[in-house]
Amino acid sequence: LKEPSSEMIAAVAGALGIGLGGLLGGIADELNQRSLPIRRPVGPVLMAA
């Protein structure tokens, strides 16, 4: 049996008139374009040995 969430995602893709692969590819492209700032620790840092 399929998970209900996968059926909902497929329904959204169908409502948008695109295939599931196109929807997921668009989401992946959007996430890859967003740049997250690199957070570096400030002050002393304890490193595991």
Steps between C-alpha positions, in 0.01 A plus 500: 500500500611854428538758770218759495759777477635366169148494359447860608827609337397324179160675513667841540729427206199397292309815598797709388507315169851364547639156570621393839861508375457858379357608834780337697762636258363852545510466876859374484601792276339749738678353801834496318466870409450609858826574671519447871750711692789302639487527877839480663541469875609810687743472789674191634394169349553155654575238237446128566815290487 
